[in-house]
Amino acid sequence: MVMSKMDCRDMFRARRAATCHALEKANLRGFKLRVSALRRLARANASSLRELTLPAGINDWQLEALLEPLKALERLDVSPPVDSSGKWLRLLPKSLKRLDITGEKGRGVLVE
């Protein structure tokens, strides 16, 4: 299942992230998300979510809460803040095949 941006907005506004199961792709760019909503989304889709795009400036705590349960993730596109400790990198799943890290000036680092 692939969610549209409108579906995601409605879901997060209603705080029902746990009700959406079997997501394969999620693009959360442009959203301001609470750790609790990210955690519910990750737990509900831990075995199905393969591709994830995160909003710019997502903090380390949010990344850790989100990545911990995602064991099937194959692609991650993330723009961490400049002061990120990078501790979230230890939580990247073994299934990850592609990691795009975009910095403050839009420069990307691709790890495959």
MOLIN-V737532 format. One record per helix or strand of 3 or more residues. SS is the DSSP state (a for helix, b for strand). FROM is the first residue (numbers start at 1). TO is the last residue. Records with the same first field share a line. If there is no record, write none. Layout:
SS=FROM-TO + FROM-TO
This chain:
a=5-13 + 17-19 + 35-44 + 60-67 + 87-91
b=25-27 + 51-53 + 75-78 + 98-102 + 108-111
